[in-house]
Amino acid sequence: MALSYKARKRWSLVILLVGLPAYIVACVTVINWLERPSIWLELAVYVALGIIWALPFKFVFKGIGQPDPDAKD
């Protein structure tokens, strides 16, 4: 079942306000477990994790910046 525009908008806010900060804390924790790797490895891990977090939520964020397609003119 597809999410409505309003539901996608609400879920995107929840993901950005709650999920993303939690994911950032998790990523920093993973880097800390590596005990100060080289700057290039650290950068590669951050870039990879920065891309990976958005892939599962692509369908939620798609079209959120556009006007509501179901709204009456």
Secondary structure, 3 states (H helix, E strand, C coil): CCCCHHHHHHHHHHHHHHHHHHHHHHHHHHHHHCCCCCHHHHHHHHHHHHHHCCHHHHHHHCCCCCCCCCCCC
